[in-house]
Structure formats: C-alpha cells, structure tokens
Amino acid sequence: MLVLYPFGHTQQTGADIGFGQDPVNGEITAARTSDCTQGGGSSGGSGDGCVTLQVRMQDGPRPNQTIEQVMPTDPSTPHFAVGDQVVLSYAGTNPQDPSSFQVVDFQRGTPLLVLALVFVAAVLVLGRWQGLKSLIGLGLSLAVLIGFVLPAILAGENPLLVAVAGAGATMFVVLYLTHGISARTSAAVLGTMVSLALIGVLSAVFSAATNLTGLDEDTSNLIGVLGAPIDARGLLLAGIVIGALGVLDDVTITQTSAVWELRAANPALTWRQLYGSALRIGRDHVSSAVNTLVLAYAGAALPMLLAYTLSGRSFGEIVSSQTVAQEVVRTLVGSIGLVAAIPVTTALAALVVTRQPAGGEPHEPTPGDEIGEGAERSAEEALWWRPTQKISLPKKP
C-alpha cells in the first residue's frame, strides 16, 4: 500500500474537471401544470408536458427565497409534489437568475441516517461485542476504499494491483479485529488470500480472452471527464476482486469454525477425517453462497437485462455483448473463487488444527468472561457465609 499510495499527487477537484455545480437544499411549496417555458402560464390542467414548481431554498446564495423551476413530466423524470425536500444544482453564475438553478434530486439524509441507526442497533443487539468489532471493521474497510483505493486509481496506478493490495489490507485488519489473533483466523486469512489470487488470475485471463475492454458508459464518461489515462480493463478487474472479498470472508471463516468445532467434538479425528467432514458442510454452504453472488450481480444489472430482453436479439448475441459479457465474467470468476475457497480453506484449517494439542488454542478472556467469573465468585462467597446449623427461634408463650 505504501508503494502504490499517491504521495505528493494533487487530485483535481470537481471544479477543475467541469463538475462546478454546487448543491442547494430546497422545499417545494407549490406545483402546477404549465407549458414548458420559464414563467409559462397555466395549462388549465390539460397537462401539456411540464409542471412549474415553486421552490423555497433552504441554503445557498439565496436562503429563504423562492424561485420557479419548470420540469418535464415525461416518464424519465421524477414526480415532484408540494412538501418534497429537494436538491438543486447551482451553476455558480448569477444567483438572481432562476436558470442558474435546476432541481436534480431529492434530499435523503434523514431517512438514510435512520436506516443506518437501525442497522447499527440490530448488529449491536444481536452481535454485542462481536457486533461492535464488526462495525469497526466495516468502518476500516470503507476507510481503505476511500482513503487508498480510489485516490490510487485516480492517480493512474494499476487498478488491479491497487485492488489486491487494498483487499489484502482489509482482509487482514477486519478478520483479525473481528475474530481475534489465533490459528483459526490465520487459516481463514490464508484461504482467503489463495482464493483472491485465483480470482485475480482468472479475471485477468478471461477478460483478455473475451476481449473485454471495461469501457461501459460510466467508465467512458469518467475517462472523458478526467482526461487522464485510466486502465478501463484493470478497473473492471479491480471491481471483481473487491466484490468477491466480502463473500470469501464469510465462506473461509465458516469453514475454519467448522473444522475447529469438529476437532473439539472429537479430538481423535485425523486430518483426512476432519477434511472430509468439514468439506461436506462446505458443500451445503457453497451452493447458497454461489446463488447469492449470481443474484446480487443480476439484481444490480436488472435494468440493463430488461433493455436487452426488449431488443429482439438472440440469447447468444445478448450474452456476448460487452456490457453483459463483463457481468458474466465477473459472476463466474467470483463463483469459481468461492468454490475453490471451500477445499483450500478446509485443508489448511485441518492441517493447522491437527498439529495443535487436543485442548485447542488458548482462549483470550473477554469482558463477558470476567463478568461470569465475578458472578461465580459471588455465588461461592454467599454459600460459604451461609449458616450450617439451624437457628432455633424462641416459641411464643
């Protein structure tokens, strides 16, 4: 990461590359149908294609002032109503000119914050200390992505190398933080590393074999705006590696836990017996995990799939097109790495656990253990102070 980090590189801002639009929050106070000209009169409800909005700006260069915005009512435009909290784009020219502003989106800060708090509460209630560590790990993953992966790619570094380095750092930090420093976690880390390397190699080979350029619409627009050479195919490969990491963590941790639990239940099991038993558990897990990965990619690409379905092209033509083919490669390569993680991690975990004493690895005390030990000591003291002889009370006359 230190080698790839863009030290001394000055990244262009939005204003430098033409994204000089400032967001301004506002609220719609009135709406009426009208013709499609600024300040146009009412259409009498006939609906000739536009709606005129009165928007009171909440901040920006004209706070608490109302401007008029004309919006089309075609199906590709969101439907706005009175009371909607919206975001306007300000071009930064003349604030007194309504054409310097444009309604572009809704405000979503409050609902997203509530949803995030519900998510955090659910994780903490169910996971407790483990849930807290997982949330910290999630924050560190986002920090690596935002603080290293994105700046390094924008600085012109190889996207695949950046993704592998970022995914490796995330894997080490998150797995050891969440599950502790132990032989069990180390086995999961090794299994994840091998599977990530396999995914990186396969994605590079098959993206070249299928002549994938990675130049979809979003990537082409990004390269055009930046005016800088970015490896589009490498960006595609980086997305495959990063996208597969989350599912790999789940699979490898599950497999190592299964091996350790089988060993604890029967310390007499040999390496071959442990491997066979845990592999049978892994087969059940991998079927659902692969299905999850495929459906996740299909759900993300659903609008594109609908468009291709209506195109009248054959199935072979649709699958071999650039946009669909890169999703097919992404899904199949990720699934192959996921399947390979099961036997690789199981073999490594069985090899490690059979070389440990039958009692297993030492257990680090947690706050829950300390509370339990304190309660046990209190119970023992209460029993020690309990009178051993019956106390006779004087009888009433």
PLY file of the C-alpha trace (Angstrom):
ply
format ascii 1.0
element vertex 397
property float x
property float y
property float z
element edge 396
property int vertex1
property int vertex2
end_header
0.00 0.00 0.00
2.84 2.39 0.76
4.34 1.76 -2.69
1.04 2.34 -4.50
-0.24 5.26 -2.42
-0.10 8.52 -4.47
2.13 10.58 -2.19
2.51 14.13 -3.50
-0.21 13.71 -6.13
-2.66 16.61 -6.29
-6.07 15.33 -7.29
-8.23 17.59 -9.44
-11.41 18.88 -7.82
-14.88 18.89 -9.32
-14.50 22.48 -10.43
-11.22 21.65 -12.22
-12.81 18.94 -14.39
-16.12 20.64 -15.07
-18.21 19.47 -12.12
-18.59 23.02 -10.81
-22.20 22.58 -9.67
-22.94 23.41 -6.03
-25.80 21.56 -4.28
-28.52 23.70 -2.70
-31.28 22.30 -0.48
-34.85 23.42 -1.00
-38.53 22.64 -0.42
-41.34 22.63 -2.97
-44.10 24.99 -1.83
-46.36 24.91 -4.90
-46.77 22.94 -8.13
-48.99 23.45 -11.19
-49.12 22.16 -14.73
-47.95 24.64 -17.35
-46.31 24.96 -20.73
-42.63 24.14 -21.00
-41.26 27.67 -20.85
-39.80 29.51 -17.88
-42.63 31.53 -16.29
-45.19 29.92 -18.59
-48.86 30.23 -17.82
-51.11 27.53 -16.51
-52.31 24.93 -18.94
-55.61 24.62 -17.13
-54.87 21.08 -16.05
-54.67 19.81 -19.62
-51.17 18.52 -18.95
-49.11 19.59 -21.96
-45.85 18.04 -20.72
-44.43 20.25 -17.92
-45.01 21.28 -14.33
-43.95 24.56 -12.73
-42.55 24.27 -9.21
-42.17 26.98 -6.60
-39.04 26.05 -4.62
-38.05 27.78 -1.40
-34.28 27.47 -0.98
-33.07 26.47 2.48
-29.41 27.44 1.96
-27.07 28.53 -0.82
-26.77 32.05 -2.24
-30.49 32.87 -1.76
-31.68 31.28 1.50
-35.40 31.54 2.33
-36.16 32.89 -1.14
-38.46 31.23 -3.66
-37.59 30.53 -7.28
-39.57 29.00 -10.11
-38.49 25.81 -11.85
-40.10 24.21 -14.90
-39.80 20.42 -15.02
-40.97 18.00 -17.73
-43.50 15.34 -16.80
-42.23 12.54 -19.04
-41.74 9.04 -17.52
-37.96 9.50 -17.18
-38.38 12.50 -14.84
-39.18 12.04 -11.12
-42.59 13.17 -9.91
-42.36 16.15 -7.58
-45.11 17.25 -5.17
-45.72 20.01 -2.64
-43.72 19.43 0.53
-40.92 17.44 -1.13
-37.42 18.17 0.16
-35.27 18.52 -2.98
-31.72 19.28 -4.04
-30.98 21.92 -6.65
-27.82 22.26 -8.69
-26.39 25.81 -8.72
-24.12 26.72 -11.63
-22.38 29.46 -9.63
-23.16 32.27 -12.09
-25.97 34.75 -11.38
-27.92 33.77 -8.24
-30.79 36.09 -9.23
-31.35 34.15 -12.46
-33.62 31.12 -11.89
-31.96 29.36 -14.84
-28.77 29.14 -12.74
-30.58 26.55 -10.62
-32.01 23.18 -11.53
-33.89 20.60 -9.45
-31.83 17.42 -9.72
-32.70 15.12 -6.81
-34.47 14.54 -3.50
-32.97 15.04 -0.04
-32.40 11.64 1.55
-30.15 12.45 4.50
-32.68 11.87 7.31
-34.12 8.52 6.08
-30.64 7.19 5.37
-29.46 8.23 8.84
-32.45 6.47 10.46
-31.77 3.34 8.41
-28.08 3.40 9.39
-29.01 3.73 13.09
-31.44 0.80 12.81
-28.70 -1.27 11.17
-26.18 -0.40 13.90
-28.72 -1.16 16.63
-29.59 -4.54 15.07
-25.92 -5.52 14.80
-25.17 -4.46 18.38
-28.25 -6.14 19.89
-27.57 -9.46 18.19
-23.78 -9.42 17.99
-22.92 -7.46 21.18
-19.11 -7.25 21.46
-18.67 -9.21 18.23
-21.13 -6.89 16.52
-19.23 -3.83 17.76
-15.99 -5.23 16.36
-17.69 -5.97 13.04
-18.91 -2.36 12.81
-15.38 -1.12 13.48
-14.14 -3.46 10.77
-16.76 -2.08 8.37
-15.55 1.44 9.08
-11.95 0.42 8.42
-12.97 -1.23 5.13
-14.61 1.98 3.97
-11.54 3.94 5.09
-9.26 1.75 2.96
-11.59 2.07 -0.03
-11.99 5.84 0.21
-8.55 6.71 1.54
-6.39 4.38 -0.57
-8.12 2.52 -3.42
-9.93 5.46 -5.03
-7.06 8.01 -4.79
-4.52 5.49 -6.08
-6.64 4.58 -9.12
-7.35 8.24 -9.89
-3.61 8.91 -9.68
-3.03 6.43 -12.51
-1.84 3.35 -10.61
-2.72 -0.12 -11.90
-6.30 -0.73 -10.70
-5.84 -4.48 -10.26
-2.71 -4.11 -8.11
-4.43 -1.40 -6.07
-7.49 -3.60 -5.55
-5.41 -6.60 -4.50
-3.40 -4.50 -2.05
-6.49 -2.82 -0.64
-8.42 -6.09 -0.37
-5.45 -7.77 1.34
-5.11 -4.99 3.89
-8.86 -5.01 4.53
-8.87 -8.78 4.95
-6.01 -8.78 7.47
-7.37 -5.94 9.57
-11.04 -6.94 9.56
-10.60 -10.68 10.12
-8.08 -10.33 12.95
-10.05 -7.49 14.53
-13.39 -9.29 14.35
-12.30 -12.83 15.16
-9.12 -12.28 17.16
-5.50 -13.23 16.56
-5.48 -17.02 16.54
-4.54 -20.01 14.44
-8.19 -20.32 13.39
-8.28 -16.78 11.98
-4.87 -17.24 10.33
-6.16 -20.31 8.49
-9.13 -18.26 7.22
-6.76 -15.47 6.14
-4.58 -17.89 4.18
-7.62 -19.43 2.49
-8.94 -16.00 1.54
-5.54 -14.94 0.14
-5.28 -18.03 -2.06
-8.85 -17.58 -3.36
-8.31 -13.87 -4.04
-5.14 -14.65 -6.00
-7.07 -17.25 -8.03
-9.85 -14.73 -8.76
-7.30 -12.13 -9.85
-5.57 -14.55 -12.23
-8.79 -15.94 -13.72
-10.32 -12.50 -14.19
-7.17 -11.27 -15.99
-7.02 -14.34 -18.25
-10.69 -14.44 -19.25
-11.12 -10.69 -19.63
-8.26 -10.82 -22.12
-9.60 -13.98 -23.79
-13.05 -12.42 -24.26
-11.58 -9.05 -25.32
-13.36 -7.16 -22.57
-12.38 -3.51 -22.65
-14.19 -2.37 -19.50
-15.39 0.68 -21.45
-19.02 0.74 -20.41
-20.96 4.01 -20.41
-19.99 5.10 -16.88
-16.29 4.30 -17.35
-16.17 6.05 -20.73
-17.75 9.17 -19.25
-15.28 9.12 -16.34
-12.25 8.83 -18.62
-13.60 11.57 -20.87
-14.16 13.96 -17.98
-10.85 13.25 -16.25
-8.85 13.47 -19.43
-6.36 11.07 -17.81
-5.31 7.57 -18.87
-7.14 5.07 -16.67
-6.88 1.34 -17.40
-10.54 0.51 -18.05
-9.96 -3.25 -18.11
-7.96 -3.01 -14.89
-10.86 -1.09 -13.34
-13.14 -3.98 -14.27
-10.75 -6.50 -12.69
-10.47 -4.37 -9.55
-14.24 -4.41 -9.18
-14.28 -8.20 -9.46
-11.66 -8.62 -6.72
-13.23 -6.16 -4.30
-16.74 -7.51 -4.92
-15.69 -11.10 -4.17
-13.85 -10.30 -0.93
-16.95 -9.95 1.27
-18.38 -13.32 0.28
-14.97 -15.01 0.61
-14.60 -13.79 4.19
-17.89 -15.40 5.11
-17.02 -18.72 3.50
-13.49 -19.04 4.89
-14.46 -18.11 8.45
-17.34 -20.57 8.36
-15.10 -23.38 7.16
-12.39 -22.80 9.75
-15.01 -22.63 12.51
-16.50 -25.92 11.31
-13.09 -27.62 11.39
-12.31 -26.36 14.91
-15.72 -27.40 16.23
-15.39 -30.88 14.74
-11.96 -31.19 16.34
-13.33 -30.08 19.71
-16.20 -32.60 19.50
-13.87 -35.48 18.61
-10.13 -34.89 19.17
-9.36 -38.33 17.78
-10.26 -37.34 14.21
-7.38 -37.47 11.73
-6.61 -34.83 9.12
-8.41 -36.81 6.41
-11.49 -37.33 8.58
-11.63 -33.67 9.57
-11.21 -32.58 5.97
-13.98 -34.90 4.72
-16.47 -33.91 7.43
-15.88 -30.16 7.07
-15.97 -30.40 3.27
-19.46 -31.88 3.45
-20.52 -28.83 5.47
-18.85 -26.57 2.91
-20.76 -28.13 0.01
-24.05 -27.11 1.61
-22.74 -23.59 2.18
-21.23 -23.04 -1.25
-24.47 -23.80 -3.10
-26.30 -20.97 -1.34
-23.29 -18.63 -1.49
-22.91 -19.02 -5.29
-26.62 -18.40 -5.74
-26.32 -15.26 -3.60
-23.43 -13.96 -5.70
-25.24 -14.57 -9.00
-28.47 -12.96 -7.82
-26.59 -9.96 -6.41
-24.98 -9.25 -9.79
-28.26 -9.93 -11.64
-30.15 -7.56 -9.36
-27.63 -4.78 -9.91
-27.85 -5.23 -13.68
-31.66 -5.66 -13.84
-32.44 -2.51 -15.90
-29.77 -3.48 -18.41
-31.18 -7.03 -18.66
-34.67 -5.64 -19.27
-33.36 -3.42 -22.06
-31.61 -6.33 -23.75
-34.70 -8.53 -23.40
-36.71 -6.00 -25.41
-34.00 -5.61 -28.06
-35.13 -8.63 -30.06
-31.62 -10.11 -30.16
-30.84 -13.79 -29.62
-29.57 -15.11 -26.29
-26.07 -15.69 -27.69
-25.87 -12.14 -29.03
-27.01 -10.70 -25.71
-24.57 -12.74 -23.61
-21.62 -11.97 -25.88
-22.21 -8.20 -25.87
-19.65 -6.10 -23.97
-21.96 -4.99 -21.16
-23.45 -8.42 -20.42
-20.25 -10.39 -21.04
-18.33 -8.47 -18.39
-21.06 -9.24 -15.86
-20.93 -12.92 -16.86
-17.15 -12.98 -16.39
-17.49 -11.14 -13.09
-20.09 -13.63 -11.81
-18.43 -16.84 -12.99
-14.91 -15.89 -11.90
-16.16 -14.84 -8.47
-18.12 -18.08 -8.16
-15.08 -20.18 -9.13
-13.00 -18.43 -6.46
-15.80 -19.00 -3.97
-15.99 -22.71 -4.78
-12.19 -23.06 -4.59
-12.13 -21.38 -1.18
-14.02 -24.31 0.39
-11.45 -27.13 -0.14
-8.44 -24.81 0.17
-9.52 -23.30 3.50
-10.73 -26.65 4.84
-7.41 -28.31 4.04
-5.40 -25.51 5.64
-7.60 -25.44 8.75
-7.47 -29.22 9.18
-3.69 -29.17 8.75
-3.30 -26.48 11.42
-5.74 -27.87 13.98
-4.35 -31.43 13.88
-0.95 -30.06 14.91
-2.38 -28.40 17.98
-2.90 -30.08 21.37
-6.28 -31.72 21.83
-7.28 -28.96 24.27
-7.23 -26.42 21.45
-5.79 -22.94 21.28
-5.78 -20.70 24.35
-8.84 -18.57 24.86
-8.41 -14.85 25.43
-10.62 -13.59 28.27
-13.40 -11.25 27.23
-15.48 -8.81 29.28
-18.25 -11.41 29.32
-15.87 -13.99 30.80
-14.83 -11.56 33.54
-18.46 -10.85 34.43
-19.21 -14.57 34.56
-16.21 -15.27 36.80
-17.25 -12.44 39.13
-20.76 -13.83 39.42
-19.35 -17.29 40.15
-17.12 -15.93 42.92
-20.05 -14.04 44.44
-22.14 -17.21 44.48
-19.33 -19.16 46.17
-18.94 -16.49 48.85
-22.66 -16.48 49.52
-22.62 -20.25 50.00
-19.56 -20.02 52.32
-21.22 -17.48 54.62
-24.49 -19.41 54.76
-25.10 -20.81 58.32
-24.56 -24.56 58.52
-26.76 -25.10 61.58
-30.40 -24.37 62.05
-31.18 -21.38 64.21
-33.94 -22.05 66.77
-36.26 -19.14 67.35
-37.99 -18.75 70.72
-41.54 -20.03 70.71
-44.38 -17.72 71.53
-45.91 -18.35 75.01
0 1
1 2
2 3
3 4
4 5
5 6
6 7
7 8
8 9
9 10
10 11
11 12
12 13
13 14
14 15
15 16
16 17
17 18
18 19
19 20
20 21
21 22
22 23
23 24
24 25
25 26
26 27
27 28
28 29
29 30
30 31
31 32
32 33
33 34
34 35
35 36
36 37
37 38
38 39
39 40
40 41
41 42
42 43
43 44
44 45
45 46
46 47
47 48
48 49
49 50
50 51
51 52
52 53
53 54
54 55
55 56
56 57
57 58
58 59
59 60
60 61
61 62
62 63
63 64
64 65
65 66
66 67
67 68
68 69
69 70
70 71
71 72
72 73
73 74
74 75
75 76
76 77
77 78
78 79
79 80
80 81
81 82
82 83
83 84
84 85
85 86
86 87
87 88
88 89
89 90
90 91
91 92
92 93
93 94
94 95
95 96
96 97
97 98
98 99
99 100
100 101
101 102
102 103
103 104
104 105
105 106
106 107
107 108
108 109
109 110
110 111
111 112
112 113
113 114
114 115
115 116
116 117
117 118
118 119
119 120
120 121
121 122
122 123
123 124
124 125
125 126
126 127
127 128
128 129
129 130
130 131
131 132
132 133
133 134
134 135
135 136
136 137
137 138
138 139
139 140
140 141
141 142
142 143
143 144
144 145
145 146
146 147
147 148
148 149
149 150
150 151
151 152
152 153
153 154
154 155
155 156
156 157
157 158
158 159
159 160
160 161
161 162
162 163
163 164
164 165
165 166
166 167
167 168
168 169
169 170
170 171
171 172
172 173
173 174
174 175
175 176
176 177
177 178
178 179
179 180
180 181
181 182
182 183
183 184
184 185
185 186
186 187
187 188
188 189
189 190
190 191
191 192
192 193
193 194
194 195
195 196
196 197
197 198
198 199
199 200
200 201
201 202
202 203
203 204
204 205
205 206
206 207
207 208
208 209
209 210
210 211
211 212
212 213
213 214
214 215
215 216
216 217
217 218
218 219
219 220
220 221
221 222
222 223
223 224
224 225
225 226
226 227
227 228
228 229
229 230
230 231
231 232
232 233
233 234
234 235
235 236
236 237
237 238
238 239
239 240
240 241
241 242
242 243
243 244
244 245
245 246
246 247
247 248
248 249
249 250
250 251
251 252
252 253
253 254
254 255
255 256
256 257
257 258
258 259
259 260
260 261
261 262
262 263
263 264
264 265
265 266
266 267
267 268
268 269
269 270
270 271
271 272
272 273
273 274
274 275
275 276
276 277
277 278
278 279
279 280
280 281
281 282
282 283
283 284
284 285
285 286
286 287
287 288
288 289
289 290
290 291
291 292
292 293
293 294
294 295
295 296
296 297
297 298
298 299
299 300
300 301
301 302
302 303
303 304
304 305
305 306
306 307
307 308
308 309
309 310
310 311
311 312
312 313
313 314
314 315
315 316
316 317
317 318
318 319
319 320
320 321
321 322
322 323
323 324
324 325
325 326
326 327
327 328
328 329
329 330
330 331
331 332
332 333
333 334
334 335
335 336
336 337
337 338
338 339
339 340
340 341
341 342
342 343
343 344
344 345
345 346
346 347
347 348
348 349
349 350
350 351
351 352
352 353
353 354
354 355
355 356
356 357
357 358
358 359
359 360
360 361
361 362
362 363
363 364
364 365
365 366
366 367
367 368
368 369
369 370
370 371
371 372
372 373
373 374
374 375
375 376
376 377
377 378
378 379
379 380
380 381
381 382
382 383
383 384
384 385
385 386
386 387
387 388
388 389
389 390
390 391
391 392
392 393
393 394
394 395
395 396
